Amino acid sequence: MRYSQCREVERNHRACLIGRMGVFLLVWVLLMTGCTVSEIPANVRRYQATRAARYPWTVEAIDEESKAHLCAALQLGTSSPFCQSGVRVTVEDLMPVLLKRFPESKTAYREVATALQGFPVAIEESTSPEGQVTGRVYAYLLTQFEGFCVYFVVDLETNIVTRVGNTKAPGIFDGPIPTRCGPALEKKG
């Protein structure tokens, strides 16, 4: 056997050992945590059910009343799913519509305020230690979900919307996301 062939065999052997060690390590971690492979699907379902109960906007559709208000406020055409009764629309469908209607860095906040005047809004301000306002965000409740807000970040000098965001759906490694936001925080209960 030539030297180059010996080096290739040695590399393959090392890769095989590393692969086997990785599998062994994974099995060891699962056994040490008390989690067997058969429990994983049940744990995933339990996590999803808990998440859906705590954050309903991640799985449920926007109700017909909210859709009708959004259709009128955003001046959407009859072809929009928001304007069609019985068509399932989620908060994931809402964000592209809002970004199209209110493009970031091109929309004056007064345009947003006029269009969304019938929706609950809360103003969140950041201040410096001296008490000077350094940032302003308008949080709107546009759906029936008290935990789902749409945020309009406004430049204080130009009054232009610089960013449109929303309450994110929590990921598996995120901490708890509040179940209420913006105007819903002011409600009792």
Buried (B, 14 or more C-beta within 10 A) or exposed (E): EEEEEEEEEEEEEEEEEEEEEEEEEEEEEBEEEEEEEEEEEEEEEEEEEEBEEBBBBBEBBBEBEBBEBBBEBBEBEEEBBBBBEEEEBBBEBBBEBBEEBBEBEEBBBEBBBEBBEEBBBBEBEEEEEEEEEEBBBBBBBBBBBBBBBBBBBBBEEEEBBBEBBBBEBBEEEEEEBBBBBBBBEEEEE
